Amino acid sequence: MDLTDRRALPEPSAPTPSRAVNRERQLLALSWIAPLGILLVWEAASRAGLISAQVLPAPSAVARTSWELIVSGELPKHLGASLARAVIGFAIGGSIGFLLGIFVGFSRVAEALLDRSIQMIRAIPFLALLPLVIVWFGVDESGKIFLVSLAVLFPIYINTVLGIRQVDPKLLELARVTGLTRLETVRRIILPGAMPSILTGVRYSLATAWLALVIAETIATTRGIGFLAMDAREFLQTNVIVLTVLIYAAIGVFADSLARYLERRLLEWHPNYTKEARK
């Protein structure tokens, strides 16, 4: 076959945008099969009497309870209070963790001064800190926000340091050869290179924020999803307790989806985060 014939061979067709969109929708639908299947089995077992309503109410009963609390205004009030604490705590703890990660990631001196103390504090369980937090802040909102901030700080700090330290040395050499200044190297090479690790820290911190919030809302309070669960426990309202668990699960799914969206937006340049790489 001559050169003309080889050029005439058809090239492999690239996936069309419509096919890529359809595949994304199929994968999204597939991801919901297991949760919906669990709900259906749970409902069927409850209706058949295999699961006692006092042990685990049926999803339909939990849905009715949810609607009643929404109509009465109780659920929006408690959910709004918990979300406000989580958002404020995440903003404070995430900012501090990111700044500390930047300092330690770029400076061995800062690592020697700060890292050991940070790791010691990270090892302390939240429940052990709870009495001290009550002494420091009382039972108002500041103590709850402090616990959430503390929980968020460590995952972002660790992953920021890790991301900075794992930037490809060849890229740093390229920056030096091309004459980039220190600030330009940080802005154009180091921080983009560390971004996958930083966003992984964000995903972990979103989960730990809610874990800390559950503990924080055991402090004397009259608002919040944690308070709603504790109050339901006192009156043996299993349906309300299950509802709060499902709310935490739903918020966790939403938070993780938000983190994935940030990954897609901020890491469009990264080959591992393109749509083709996820196929």
Backbone as JSON, one array per atom type, in Angstrom:
{
  "sequence": "MDLTDRRALPEPSAPTPSRAVNRERQLLALSWIAPLGILLVWEAASRAGLISAQVLPAPSAVARTSWELIVSGELPKHLGASLARAVIGFAIGGSIGFLLGIFVGFSRVAEALLDRSIQMIRAIPFLALLPLVIVWFGVDESGKIFLVSLAVLFPIYINTVLGIRQVDPKLLELARVTGLTRLETVRRIILPGAMPSILTGVRYSLATAWLALVIAETIATTRGIGFLAMDAREFLQTNVIVLTVLIYAAIGVFADSLARYLERRLLEWHPNYTKEARK",
  "N": [[0.86, -1.2, 0.0], [0.61, 2.16, -0.9], [1.71, 5.55, 0.01], [-0.39, 7.28, -0.5], [-2.62, 5.63, -0.27], [-2.46, 4.96, 2.46], [-3.01, 7.37, 3.66], [-5.6, 7.6, 3.02], [-6.97, 6.0, 4.74], [-9.58, 5.7, 7.15], [-9.77, 7.74, 10.05], [-9.87, 7.07, 13.59], [-12.94, 7.76, 15.1], [-13.7, 10.45, 17.24], [-15.29, 10.57, 20.46], [-18.54, 11.86, 20.43], [-20.0, 14.95, 21.74], [-22.66, 14.49, 22.57], [-22.75, 11.72, 23.03], [-20.95, 11.55, 25.15], [-22.33, 13.01, 27.11], [-24.6, 11.39, 27.4], [-23.4, 9.1, 28.44], [-22.48, 10.05, 30.89], [-24.94, 10.57, 32.13], [-25.95, 7.97, 32.27], [-24.12, 6.77, 34.03], [-24.64, 8.29, 36.28], [-27.29, 7.57, 36.84], [-26.85, 4.86, 37.36], [-25.4, 4.99, 39.74], [-27.35, 5.46, 41.61], [-28.79, 3.17, 41.9], [-28.21, 1.23, 43.92], [-28.74, 2.68, 46.46], [-31.54, 3.25, 46.1], [-32.5, 0.67, 45.8], [-31.99, -0.39, 48.35], [-33.76, 1.17, 49.89], [-36.23, 0.28, 48.84], [-36.22, -2.47, 49.54], [-36.1, -2.18, 52.3], [-38.56, -0.85, 52.8], [-40.35, -2.85, 51.9], [-39.74, -4.96, 53.67], [-40.51, -3.8, 56.09], [-43.27, -3.42, 55.72], [-44.03, -6.07, 55.51], [-43.77, -6.9, 58.06], [-41.36, -7.81, 58.99], [-39.5, -6.15, 60.08], [-39.57, -4.37, 63.01], [-41.53, -1.48, 63.76], [-40.71, 0.06, 65.88], [-38.05, -0.48, 66.01], [-36.93, 0.08, 63.46], [-38.41, 2.3, 61.56], [-40.54, 2.3, 58.63], [-39.53, 3.6, 55.39], [-41.62, 5.15, 54.26], [-43.04, 5.96, 56.53], [-41.12, 7.52, 57.77], [-40.9, 9.5, 55.84], [-43.43, 10.69, 56.05], [-43.23, 11.74, 58.63], [-41.19, 13.56, 58.17], [-42.48, 15.38, 56.44], [-44.45, 16.39, 58.15], [-42.86, 17.72, 60.05], [-41.73, 19.63, 58.42], [-43.93, 21.14, 57.62], [-44.73, 22.13, 60.09], [-42.64, 23.78, 60.6], [-40.49, 23.08, 62.16], [-38.39, 21.4, 61.18], [-37.08, 22.99, 59.08], [-36.09, 25.03, 60.76], [-34.26, 23.74, 62.52], [-32.54, 22.52, 60.67], [-31.54, 24.74, 59.31], [-30.1, 26.0, 61.37], [-28.07, 24.1, 61.89], [-26.77, 24.01, 59.37], [-25.81, 26.63, 59.2], [-23.93, 26.69, 61.3], [-22.16, 24.75, 60.34], [-21.25, 25.87, 57.89], [-20.04, 28.3, 58.69], [-18.09, 27.33, 60.48], [-16.63, 25.71, 58.71], [-15.62, 27.61, 56.92], [-13.95, 29.13, 58.62], [-12.17, 27.2, 59.81], [-11.2, 25.94, 57.47], [-9.87, 28.05, 56.17], [-7.83, 28.69, 58.03], [-6.49, 26.21, 58.16], [-5.61, 25.97, 55.49], [-3.85, 28.19, 55.25], [-1.94, 27.57, 57.24], [-1.01, 25.2, 56.11], [0.18, 26.18, 53.78], [2.3, 27.72, 54.86], [3.82, 25.73, 56.25], [4.25, 23.92, 54.2], [5.96, 25.28, 52.47], [8.11, 26.01, 54.0], [10.71, 24.7, 55.85], [11.48, 25.54, 58.33], [9.11, 26.6, 59.4], [7.72, 24.19, 59.49], [9.18, 22.82, 61.45], [8.58, 24.41, 63.64], [5.76, 24.35, 63.86], [4.46, 21.97, 63.01], [4.62, 19.62, 64.69], [3.19, 20.36, 66.99], [0.65, 20.81, 65.87], [0.03, 18.22, 65.0], [-0.14, 16.9, 67.44], [-2.37, 18.13, 68.6], [-4.26, 17.3, 66.75], [-4.5, 14.65, 67.34], [-6.1, 14.5, 69.56], [-9.19, 13.38, 70.76], [-12.51, 14.52, 69.86], [-14.49, 14.3, 71.82], [-13.0, 14.32, 74.15], [-12.2, 16.93, 74.22], [-14.52, 18.28, 74.66], [-15.5, 18.96, 77.37], [-13.62, 20.95, 78.01], [-14.07, 22.83, 76.01], [-16.6, 23.71, 76.74], [-15.98, 24.99, 79.13], [-14.35, 27.04, 78.15], [-15.96, 28.44, 76.21], [-18.56, 28.37, 77.09], [-22.02, 27.61, 76.58], [-22.84, 28.67, 74.22], [-23.05, 29.66, 70.7], [-20.41, 29.92, 69.8], [-18.73, 27.91, 70.85], [-19.61, 25.6, 69.51], [-19.07, 26.24, 66.85], [-16.33, 26.46, 67.07], [-15.53, 23.75, 67.49], [-16.29, 22.59, 65.05], [-14.68, 24.05, 63.3], [-12.16, 23.22, 64.15], [-12.24, 20.53, 63.46], [-12.33, 20.69, 60.69], [-9.97, 21.92, 60.03], [-7.66, 20.19, 60.14], [-7.69, 18.07, 58.04], [-7.52, 19.69, 55.7], [-5.17, 21.1, 56.18], [-3.18, 19.01, 56.29], [-3.39, 17.85, 53.72], [-2.84, 20.03, 52.11], [-0.15, 20.59, 52.73], [0.94, 18.13, 51.89], [0.29, 18.19, 49.14], [1.82, 20.39, 48.22], [4.41, 19.49, 48.74], [4.58, 17.38, 46.98], [4.72, 18.3, 44.4], [5.83, 18.05, 41.07], [9.29, 17.84, 40.64], [10.46, 18.38, 38.17], [8.82, 20.27, 37.02], [9.32, 22.44, 38.68], [11.98, 22.86, 38.03], [11.65, 23.59, 35.39], [10.32, 26.02, 35.75], [12.39, 27.47, 36.89], [14.26, 27.53, 34.8], [12.88, 28.93, 32.82], [12.76, 31.39, 33.96], [10.86, 32.26, 35.81], [9.53, 34.21, 38.47], [9.64, 33.88, 42.1], [7.07, 34.26, 43.18], [5.48, 33.97, 40.88], [6.08, 31.33, 40.28], [4.93, 30.0, 42.44], [2.23, 30.71, 42.05], [1.63, 29.78, 39.44], [2.7, 27.25, 39.13], [3.16, 25.69, 41.58], [0.83, 25.91, 43.35], [-1.34, 25.19, 41.51], [-0.4, 22.58, 40.94], [-0.59, 21.41, 43.45], [-3.29, 21.42, 43.86], [-5.06, 19.12, 43.36], [-4.56, 17.49, 45.66], [-5.23, 19.29, 47.69], [-7.99, 19.64, 47.24], [-8.84, 17.08, 47.76], [-8.44, 17.09, 50.51], [-10.43, 18.95, 51.12], [-12.73, 17.44, 50.57], [-12.56, 15.43, 52.53], [-12.69, 17.04, 54.81], [-15.24, 18.11, 54.67], [-16.77, 15.93, 55.41], [-15.82, 15.41, 58.04], [-16.58, 17.75, 59.24], [-19.36, 17.54, 59.65], [-19.39, 15.37, 61.36], [-18.11, 16.44, 63.62], [-19.99, 18.39, 64.17], [-22.24, 16.98, 65.01], [-21.34, 16.08, 67.5], [-20.86, 18.56, 68.67], [-23.41, 19.61, 68.87], [-24.47, 18.29, 70.98], [-23.93, 19.75, 73.17], [-25.54, 21.93, 75.45], [-28.3, 23.07, 73.85], [-30.92, 24.4, 71.8], [-31.51, 24.19, 69.2], [-30.9, 22.73, 65.98], [-29.89, 19.84, 64.03], [-28.68, 17.81, 65.46], [-29.64, 18.34, 68.06], [-32.34, 17.82, 67.55], [-32.29, 15.06, 67.12], [-31.35, 14.17, 69.63], [-33.42, 15.03, 71.29], [-35.54, 13.53, 70.25], [-34.68, 11.02, 70.98], [-35.05, 11.05, 73.73], [-37.81, 10.88, 73.9], [-38.31, 8.52, 72.65], [-38.78, 8.56, 69.87], [-38.45, 7.0, 67.23], [-38.76, 7.31, 64.5], [-38.14, 9.99, 64.03], [-35.48, 10.03, 64.78], [-34.34, 8.32, 62.84], [-34.91, 9.89, 60.65], [-33.2, 12.11, 61.07], [-30.75, 10.83, 60.74], [-30.89, 10.13, 58.04], [-30.98, 12.68, 56.97], [-28.42, 13.64, 57.58], [-27.01, 11.85, 55.95], [-27.94, 12.63, 53.41], [-27.02, 15.27, 53.29], [-24.31, 14.75, 53.36], [-23.96, 13.46, 50.87], [-24.64, 15.58, 49.16], [-22.65, 17.45, 49.84], [-20.35, 16.06, 49.05], [-20.84, 15.9, 46.32], [-20.69, 18.59, 45.7], [-17.98, 19.03, 46.2], [-16.86, 17.41, 44.21], [-17.77, 18.79, 41.99], [-16.29, 21.14, 42.24], [-13.77, 20.03, 41.8], [-14.0, 19.32, 39.1], [-14.28, 21.85, 37.94], [-12.0, 23.33, 38.77], [-9.89, 21.76, 38.04], [-9.77, 21.36, 35.31], [-7.67, 21.4, 33.55], [-6.18, 19.22, 34.22], [-5.14, 15.98, 33.29], [-6.22, 13.7, 34.54], [-8.7, 14.45, 35.39], [-10.38, 15.07, 33.36], [-13.28, 14.63, 31.23], [-12.92, 12.52, 29.48], [-11.05, 11.0, 30.83], [-12.51, 9.97, 32.92], [-14.08, 8.07, 31.83]],
  "CA": [[0.0, 0.0, 0.0], [1.45, 3.36, -0.99], [1.43, 6.63, 0.96], [-1.73, 7.82, -0.77], [-3.61, 4.71, 0.29], [-2.44, 5.04, 3.92], [-3.7, 8.61, 4.06], [-7.04, 7.47, 2.78], [-7.61, 5.2, 5.77], [-10.37, 6.53, 8.07], [-9.23, 7.92, 11.39], [-10.84, 6.72, 14.63], [-13.84, 8.87, 15.42], [-13.71, 10.87, 18.63], [-16.63, 10.53, 21.02], [-19.29, 13.11, 20.27], [-20.46, 15.48, 23.02], [-23.92, 13.87, 22.99], [-22.44, 10.41, 23.59], [-20.33, 11.77, 26.46], [-23.4, 13.41, 28.03], [-25.42, 10.21, 27.67], [-22.66, 8.21, 29.33], [-22.5, 10.66, 32.22], [-26.27, 10.34, 32.69], [-26.06, 6.55, 32.59], [-23.35, 6.5, 35.24], [-25.35, 8.91, 37.4], [-28.43, 6.69, 37.15], [-26.31, 3.63, 37.93], [-24.97, 5.24, 41.11], [-28.52, 5.52, 42.5], [-29.49, 1.89, 41.94], [-28.05, 0.6, 45.24], [-29.54, 3.36, 47.5], [-32.98, 3.05, 45.88], [-32.79, -0.73, 46.1], [-32.03, -0.55, 49.81], [-35.02, 1.76, 50.36], [-37.34, -0.59, 48.45], [-36.16, -3.66, 50.39], [-36.44, -1.71, 53.64], [-40.01, -0.63, 52.83], [-41.05, -4.13, 51.78], [-39.56, -5.71, 54.91], [-41.32, -3.16, 57.13], [-44.68, -3.71, 55.46], [-44.25, -7.49, 55.75], [-43.64, -7.15, 59.49], [-40.06, -8.39, 59.31], [-38.78, -5.15, 60.86], [-40.48, -3.66, 63.91], [-41.54, -0.03, 63.58], [-39.96, 0.67, 66.98], [-36.62, -0.67, 65.74], [-36.59, 0.8, 62.24], [-39.65, 2.63, 60.85], [-40.49, 2.22, 57.17], [-39.24, 4.89, 54.74], [-42.84, 5.94, 54.09], [-43.34, 6.59, 57.82], [-40.13, 8.58, 57.97], [-41.27, 10.58, 54.92], [-44.58, 11.4, 56.65], [-42.71, 12.53, 59.75], [-40.45, 14.68, 57.58], [-43.44, 16.36, 55.94], [-45.09, 17.03, 59.31], [-41.9, 18.65, 60.64], [-41.55, 20.74, 57.48], [-45.13, 21.98, 57.7], [-44.74, 22.82, 61.39], [-41.51, 24.7, 60.64], [-39.43, 22.58, 63.03], [-37.24, 20.89, 60.42], [-36.28, 24.09, 58.51], [-35.39, 25.77, 61.82], [-33.11, 22.96, 62.99], [-31.61, 22.33, 59.56], [-30.88, 26.03, 59.06], [-29.11, 26.25, 62.43], [-26.92, 23.21, 61.67], [-26.06, 24.43, 58.18], [-25.09, 27.87, 59.5], [-22.75, 26.33, 62.08], [-21.22, 24.02, 59.49], [-20.66, 26.77, 56.91], [-19.12, 29.23, 59.38], [-16.95, 26.55, 60.97], [-15.82, 25.27, 57.57], [-14.91, 28.78, 56.4], [-12.87, 29.51, 59.54], [-11.19, 26.12, 59.9], [-10.57, 25.73, 56.17], [-8.92, 29.15, 55.91], [-6.66, 28.53, 58.9], [-5.77, 25.02, 57.72], [-4.93, 26.25, 54.22], [-2.72, 29.09, 55.5], [-0.9, 26.81, 57.93], [-0.45, 24.27, 55.14], [1.06, 26.95, 52.91], [3.52, 28.05, 55.61], [4.6, 24.53, 56.53], [4.64, 23.31, 52.94], [7.04, 26.03, 51.82], [9.22, 26.35, 54.91], [11.12, 23.68, 56.81], [11.51, 26.18, 59.64], [7.72, 26.6, 59.87], [7.38, 22.8, 59.83], [9.79, 22.5, 62.75], [7.92, 25.19, 64.69], [4.31, 24.19, 63.96], [3.84, 20.7, 62.63], [4.49, 18.69, 65.81], [2.08, 20.82, 67.85], [-0.6, 20.58, 65.15], [-0.24, 16.79, 65.01], [-0.54, 16.55, 68.8], [-3.76, 18.56, 68.78], [-5.09, 16.48, 65.87], [-4.68, 13.33, 67.96], [-7.03, 14.58, 70.69], [-10.58, 13.15, 70.33], [-13.43, 15.63, 70.09], [-15.2, 14.12, 73.09], [-12.1, 14.72, 75.23], [-12.13, 18.39, 74.23], [-15.84, 18.86, 74.91], [-15.59, 19.69, 78.66], [-12.79, 22.16, 77.97], [-14.76, 23.79, 75.15], [-17.69, 24.28, 77.53], [-15.36, 25.94, 80.07], [-13.85, 28.19, 77.4], [-16.95, 29.18, 75.43], [-19.93, 28.23, 77.59], [-22.9, 26.76, 75.76], [-23.37, 29.44, 73.1], [-22.7, 29.19, 69.36], [-18.98, 29.96, 69.53], [-18.14, 26.62, 71.14], [-19.96, 24.66, 68.44], [-18.32, 26.64, 65.66], [-14.93, 26.12, 67.34], [-15.32, 22.33, 67.26], [-16.37, 22.34, 63.61], [-13.47, 24.63, 62.7], [-11.03, 22.37, 64.5], [-12.35, 19.3, 62.67], [-12.06, 21.0, 59.28], [-8.6, 22.43, 59.88], [-6.59, 19.2, 59.97], [-7.6, 17.47, 56.7], [-7.05, 20.66, 54.71], [-3.76, 21.37, 56.48], [-2.33, 17.88, 55.91], [-3.4, 17.66, 52.27], [-2.16, 21.18, 51.5], [1.29, 20.33, 52.87], [1.28, 17.0, 51.03], [0.23, 18.63, 47.75], [2.96, 21.26, 47.91], [5.65, 18.7, 48.77], [4.58, 16.38, 45.91], [4.8, 18.92, 43.08], [6.88, 17.43, 40.26], [10.51, 18.66, 40.6], [10.74, 18.8, 36.8], [8.09, 21.52, 36.8], [10.06, 23.49, 39.37], [13.17, 23.12, 37.22], [11.17, 24.33, 34.23], [10.07, 27.39, 36.19], [13.68, 28.14, 37.09], [14.88, 27.74, 33.49], [12.13, 29.96, 32.09], [12.93, 32.67, 34.61], [9.71, 32.69, 36.61], [9.84, 34.67, 39.82], [9.14, 33.0, 43.17], [5.62, 34.41, 43.27], [4.89, 33.36, 39.69], [6.22, 29.87, 40.41], [3.9, 29.55, 43.38], [0.89, 30.91, 41.48], [1.41, 29.08, 38.17], [3.21, 25.88, 39.16], [3.03, 24.94, 42.83], [-0.55, 25.8, 43.8], [-2.1, 24.3, 40.62], [0.04, 21.2, 41.11], [-1.06, 20.91, 44.74], [-4.73, 21.54, 43.96], [-5.76, 17.84, 43.57], [-4.44, 17.08, 47.05], [-6.0, 20.24, 48.51], [-9.41, 19.35, 47.08], [-9.08, 15.85, 48.53], [-8.61, 17.55, 51.89], [-11.75, 19.58, 51.24], [-13.74, 16.38, 50.63], [-12.49, 14.83, 53.86], [-13.1, 18.0, 55.83], [-16.7, 18.22, 54.64], [-17.31, 14.82, 56.2], [-15.48, 15.58, 59.45], [-17.33, 18.89, 59.76], [-20.64, 17.07, 60.16], [-19.1, 14.52, 62.52], [-17.88, 17.34, 64.76], [-21.22, 19.12, 64.47], [-23.09, 16.09, 65.81], [-20.83, 16.14, 68.87], [-21.02, 19.93, 69.18], [-24.81, 19.88, 69.17], [-24.85, 17.68, 72.25], [-23.83, 20.81, 74.16], [-26.86, 22.5, 75.7], [-28.79, 23.87, 72.74], [-32.34, 24.16, 71.48], [-31.65, 24.18, 67.74], [-29.94, 21.92, 65.26], [-30.26, 18.47, 63.74], [-28.22, 17.01, 66.59], [-30.62, 18.52, 69.13], [-33.57, 17.13, 67.14], [-32.07, 13.63, 67.36], [-31.28, 13.92, 71.07], [-34.76, 15.23, 71.83], [-36.34, 12.38, 69.83], [-34.25, 9.87, 71.78], [-35.68, 11.14, 75.05], [-39.22, 10.5, 73.78], [-38.36, 7.26, 71.9], [-39.35, 8.82, 68.55], [-37.48, 6.37, 66.33], [-38.91, 7.85, 63.14], [-37.4, 11.26, 63.95], [-34.05, 9.69, 64.83], [-33.97, 7.82, 61.51], [-34.96, 11.05, 59.74], [-31.97, 12.89, 61.23], [-29.66, 10.06, 60.13], [-31.04, 10.27, 56.59], [-30.62, 14.06, 56.63], [-26.96, 13.68, 57.56], [-26.55, 11.14, 54.75], [-28.24, 13.46, 52.24], [-26.09, 16.41, 53.3], [-23.0, 14.22, 52.98], [-23.95, 13.25, 49.41], [-24.62, 16.9, 48.53], [-21.33, 18.05, 50.06], [-19.38, 15.37, 48.2], [-21.11, 16.33, 44.95], [-20.14, 19.94, 45.56], [-16.51, 18.9, 46.1], [-16.57, 16.87, 42.88], [-17.98, 19.88, 41.03], [-15.11, 22.0, 42.34], [-12.68, 19.34, 41.13], [-14.16, 19.44, 37.64], [-14.09, 23.23, 37.52], [-10.65, 23.83, 39.05], [-8.87, 20.86, 37.51], [-10.06, 21.06, 33.91], [-6.4, 21.24, 32.85], [-5.51, 18.0, 34.67], [-5.59, 14.85, 32.46], [-6.99, 12.72, 35.3], [-10.01, 14.98, 35.76], [-11.16, 15.34, 32.17], [-14.38, 13.69, 31.05], [-12.42, 11.33, 28.84], [-10.33, 10.17, 31.82], [-13.46, 9.34, 33.81], [-14.88, 7.07, 31.1]],
  "C": [[0.88, 1.24, 0.0], [0.99, 4.41, 0.01], [0.05, 7.19, 0.77], [-2.81, 6.95, -0.16], [-3.66, 4.81, 1.81], [-3.15, 6.3, 4.4], [-5.19, 8.5, 3.89], [-7.75, 6.67, 3.85], [-8.39, 6.1, 6.73], [-9.74, 6.59, 9.45], [-10.3, 7.54, 12.42], [-11.67, 7.95, 15.01], [-13.79, 9.17, 16.91], [-15.13, 10.82, 19.17], [-17.31, 11.88, 20.9], [-19.74, 13.62, 21.63], [-21.74, 14.82, 23.5], [-23.69, 12.5, 23.61], [-21.81, 10.55, 24.98], [-21.38, 12.14, 27.5], [-24.27, 12.22, 28.4], [-24.71, 9.26, 28.63], [-22.64, 8.75, 30.75], [-23.85, 10.43, 32.89], [-26.46, 8.88, 33.08], [-25.32, 6.21, 33.88], [-24.03, 7.11, 36.47], [-26.54, 8.06, 37.83], [-27.96, 5.41, 37.83], [-25.92, 3.81, 39.39], [-26.11, 5.27, 42.1], [-29.24, 4.19, 42.63], [-29.41, 1.26, 43.34], [-28.84, 1.33, 46.34], [-31.04, 3.15, 47.34], [-33.38, 1.6, 46.16], [-32.88, -1.0, 47.59], [-33.34, 0.0, 50.37], [-36.21, 0.86, 50.03], [-37.38, -1.86, 49.31], [-36.57, -3.32, 51.82], [-37.95, -1.52, 53.77], [-40.78, -1.95, 52.78], [-40.93, -4.94, 53.06], [-40.39, -5.13, 56.05], [-42.8, -3.48, 56.95], [-45.01, -5.19, 55.71], [-44.13, -7.86, 57.23], [-42.33, -7.77, 59.89], [-39.21, -7.45, 60.16], [-39.79, -4.39, 61.71], [-40.39, -2.16, 63.69], [-40.79, 0.68, 64.7], [-38.45, 0.53, 66.78], [-36.18, 0.17, 64.55], [-37.86, 1.09, 61.45], [-39.45, 2.54, 59.33], [-40.16, 3.58, 56.57], [-40.46, 5.76, 54.55], [-43.23, 6.64, 55.38], [-42.37, 7.72, 58.11], [-40.45, 9.77, 57.07], [-42.45, 11.37, 55.47], [-44.13, 12.28, 57.81], [-41.96, 13.76, 59.24], [-41.41, 15.77, 57.11], [-44.11, 17.11, 57.09], [-44.14, 18.06, 59.95], [-41.64, 19.85, 59.72], [-42.73, 21.69, 57.58], [-45.16, 22.76, 59.0], [-43.61, 23.85, 61.5], [-40.35, 24.23, 61.5], [-38.19, 22.16, 62.24], [-36.44, 22.01, 59.76], [-35.49, 24.86, 59.57], [-34.13, 25.03, 62.26], [-32.08, 22.77, 61.89], [-30.85, 23.61, 59.26], [-29.82, 26.32, 60.1], [-27.87, 25.38, 62.23], [-26.1, 23.64, 60.46], [-25.25, 25.7, 58.44], [-23.82, 27.57, 60.29], [-21.7, 25.65, 61.21], [-20.52, 24.95, 58.51], [-19.66, 27.72, 57.56], [-17.89, 28.49, 59.87], [-16.04, 26.1, 59.84], [-15.01, 26.44, 57.02], [-13.72, 29.15, 57.3], [-11.77, 28.44, 59.57], [-10.47, 25.87, 58.59], [-9.55, 26.81, 55.85], [-7.65, 29.0, 56.74], [-5.83, 27.32, 58.46], [-5.01, 25.25, 56.43], [-3.71, 27.14, 54.43], [-1.59, 28.37, 56.23], [-0.22, 25.82, 56.99], [0.51, 24.96, 54.18], [2.39, 27.25, 53.61], [4.41, 26.82, 55.79], [5.08, 23.88, 55.24], [5.83, 23.98, 52.28], [8.26, 26.22, 52.71], [9.5, 25.2, 55.87], [11.17, 24.25, 58.22], [10.1, 26.22, 60.23], [7.26, 25.19, 60.24], [7.94, 22.43, 61.2], [9.07, 23.2, 63.89], [6.48, 24.76, 64.93], [3.81, 22.76, 63.85], [3.65, 19.76, 63.82], [3.33, 19.08, 66.72], [0.74, 20.56, 67.19], [-0.96, 19.1, 65.19], [-0.68, 16.31, 66.4], [-1.99, 16.93, 69.05], [-4.69, 17.7, 67.95], [-5.4, 15.13, 66.5], [-5.69, 13.33, 69.11], [-8.45, 14.34, 70.2], [-11.48, 14.34, 70.67], [-14.12, 15.52, 71.44], [-14.32, 14.52, 74.28], [-12.02, 16.23, 75.35], [-13.44, 19.03, 74.69], [-15.95, 19.57, 76.26], [-14.8, 20.99, 78.65], [-13.44, 23.23, 77.1], [-15.9, 24.47, 75.92], [-17.15, 25.3, 78.52], [-14.93, 27.21, 79.33], [-14.98, 29.07, 76.85], [-18.36, 29.15, 76.03], [-20.73, 27.34, 76.66], [-23.48, 27.55, 74.58], [-22.8, 28.92, 71.78], [-21.2, 29.1, 69.13], [-18.3, 28.62, 69.81], [-18.4, 25.6, 70.06], [-19.17, 24.97, 67.17], [-16.83, 26.31, 65.84], [-14.65, 24.65, 67.05], [-15.36, 21.99, 65.78], [-15.11, 22.87, 62.92], [-12.26, 23.75, 62.95], [-11.04, 21.08, 63.67], [-11.98, 19.54, 61.21], [-10.59, 21.33, 59.05], [-7.61, 21.34, 59.48], [-6.57, 18.53, 58.6], [-7.08, 18.43, 55.64], [-5.58, 20.98, 54.93], [-2.87, 20.25, 55.95], [-2.26, 17.74, 54.4], [-2.78, 18.84, 51.54], [-0.65, 20.99, 51.57], [1.71, 19.21, 51.92], [1.29, 17.41, 49.55], [1.41, 19.48, 47.35], [4.25, 20.44, 47.83], [5.73, 17.72, 47.59], [4.56, 16.99, 44.51], [6.02, 18.36, 42.34], [8.13, 18.34, 40.22], [10.86, 19.14, 39.19], [10.01, 20.11, 36.47], [8.79, 22.69, 37.49], [11.34, 23.85, 38.6], [12.79, 23.92, 35.97], [10.91, 25.79, 34.59], [11.37, 28.15, 36.37], [14.32, 28.47, 35.75], [14.19, 28.86, 32.73], [12.16, 31.31, 32.78], [11.73, 33.17, 35.38], [10.17, 33.16, 37.98], [9.26, 33.69, 40.84], [7.62, 33.05, 43.25], [4.92, 33.77, 42.07], [4.98, 31.84, 39.74], [5.16, 29.31, 41.34], [2.52, 29.61, 42.73], [0.62, 30.01, 40.28], [1.84, 27.62, 38.19], [2.81, 25.14, 40.44], [1.57, 24.79, 43.25], [-1.43, 24.99, 42.84], [-1.69, 22.84, 40.76], [-0.44, 20.58, 42.41], [-2.57, 20.84, 44.83], [-5.45, 20.19, 44.08], [-5.72, 17.37, 45.02], [-5.25, 18.0, 47.97], [-7.49, 19.94, 48.43], [-9.78, 18.01, 47.72], [-9.26, 16.17, 50.01], [-9.96, 18.21, 52.12], [-12.83, 18.52, 51.36], [-13.75, 15.71, 52.0], [-13.03, 15.78, 54.93], [-14.61, 18.22, 55.83], [-17.36, 17.11, 55.45], [-17.04, 15.02, 57.69], [-16.21, 16.77, 60.06], [-18.66, 18.44, 60.35], [-20.47, 16.14, 61.35], [-18.89, 15.38, 63.76], [-19.15, 18.06, 65.15], [-22.18, 18.27, 65.3], [-22.66, 16.13, 67.27], [-21.08, 17.51, 69.47], [-22.46, 20.19, 69.59], [-25.35, 19.06, 70.33], [-24.68, 18.66, 73.41], [-25.2, 21.47, 74.26], [-27.27, 23.45, 74.58], [-30.25, 23.54, 72.51], [-32.58, 24.15, 69.99], [-30.58, 23.32, 67.13], [-30.42, 20.5, 65.06], [-29.83, 17.55, 64.88], [-29.17, 17.12, 67.77], [-31.92, 17.78, 68.81], [-33.45, 15.64, 67.41], [-32.04, 13.32, 68.85], [-32.65, 14.06, 71.73], [-35.66, 14.04, 71.48], [-35.95, 11.14, 70.63], [-34.91, 9.86, 73.14], [-37.12, 10.65, 75.01], [-39.41, 9.24, 72.94], [-39.05, 7.44, 70.55], [-38.36, 8.31, 67.49], [-37.56, 6.95, 64.93], [-38.15, 9.17, 62.99], [-35.9, 10.99, 63.98], [-33.56, 9.21, 63.47], [-33.97, 8.97, 60.5], [-33.69, 11.87, 59.85], [-30.77, 12.16, 60.61], [-29.7, 10.22, 58.61], [-30.68, 11.69, 56.13], [-29.11, 14.21, 56.58], [-26.4, 13.0, 56.32], [-26.77, 11.98, 53.5], [-27.3, 14.65, 52.15], [-24.7, 15.95, 52.9], [-22.89, 14.0, 51.48], [-23.87, 14.59, 48.69], [-23.24, 17.55, 48.66], [-20.28, 17.39, 49.18], [-19.59, 15.74, 46.74], [-20.57, 17.72, 44.69], [-18.62, 19.9, 45.42], [-16.11, 18.35, 44.74], [-16.75, 17.94, 41.8], [-16.79, 20.84, 41.04], [-13.91, 21.35, 41.65], [-12.78, 19.5, 39.62], [-13.88, 20.85, 37.15], [-12.63, 23.69, 37.65], [-9.55, 22.98, 38.44], [-9.18, 20.45, 36.07], [-8.78, 20.81, 33.11], [-5.74, 19.89, 33.14], [-6.02, 16.8, 33.87], [-6.43, 13.83, 33.22], [-8.38, 13.19, 35.66], [-10.82, 15.41, 34.55], [-12.27, 14.32, 32.04], [-13.89, 12.4, 30.4], [-11.74, 10.4, 29.83], [-11.28, 9.44, 32.74], [-14.29, 8.27, 33.12], [-14.39, 5.66, 31.37]]
}
